């Protein structure tokens, strides 16, 4: 019985749509009056006041958007290389403390990890020994200088002492730089440090933590990755055939794929790659957001962008409706129109989707009977479809 009712509904639906498409765009007043007085056809839904309130039906007019002069692409938010830092232990060692979590904020110069290494003692010892040798070499160089002035010793002795002194100076500077690199104190006396602090070289947040407390790492193994999000850029992928349309300085709008509200952000193209990916046949395009320091923008977020490839204001010619206005049934798309705003009577009309949903709207191809003045159901279309199906099954 259910199959028979469904078949009957399909037959009536196709017949109704055929009649709708073949109807003239304008009707004489007498014919229109006759139509309004006739019983409700299967392609129409009539709601009572209570049903209208429950369904929450709202109507609006067809809007028009510009398809020409706009290139729609996808991409992601990325940080430039100078804003990405891989933190490591320059001399390696044992991770004694690592109080980091992904997403945690860090300040430049803040201690983010503590590393222990027995070699730290050896480096400090070498530094202090060189300081002692340097003191003796300075005195010896001065003594040889005086002997040369008194013509008691040859000049080559002074030159040799001077070279030794300069060599020890170079060793001292190298060891001091190594101590600073490892995060160790540079001092001539006092207790020797067995641990070193790893400090954040930039302000930002922790992107990844690559090590754990108790792990032994080498100088080439990453401990954590930090990123500065204040200078993000939009990295877009453009197909090879569309690349000639993209140029430096063009404005664009983009939305975050994760933002259900579809808030728009603006940017401007700053770089168009001259290399084509041999596999994907695409080029990479970079753009700078007009507002860079935006807490809603994070590295790695996927974006949908619309690049304005033509100057001026393109003419809006493509009909567009809210996504909720277009309903799908048995592989086809439909909308509901309200012929008479004074009556709660709605007619179902077949349409064709002409593109992807963007910012909550979808471009469509409308029949000639739907004009810019036609009232289209923008909210509650699926409720009307359900009512129509129930009516047909009864």
Buried (B, 14 or more C-beta within 10 A) or exposed (E): EEEEEBEEBEEBBEEBBEEBEEEEEEEEEEEEEEEEEEEEEBBBBBBEEEBBEEBEBBBEEBBBBBBEBBBBBEBBBBBEEEBBBEBBBBBBBBBBBBEBEEEEEBEEEEBBBBBBBEEBEEBBEBBBEBBEBBEEBBEBBEBBBEBBEEEEBEEEBBEBBBEBBEBBBEBBEEBBEBBEEBBBEEBEEEEBBBBBBBBBEBBBBBBEBBBEEEEBBEEEBBBBBBBBBBEBBBBBBBEEEBBEBBEEEBBBBBBBEEBEEEEEBEBBBEEBBEEBEEEEEBBBBBBBBEEEEBEEBBBEBEBBBBBBBBEEEBEEEBBBBBEBBBBEBEEEBBBBBBBEEEEBBBBBBBBEBBBEBBBEBBBBEBBEBBEEEBBBBBBBBBBBBEBBBEBBEE
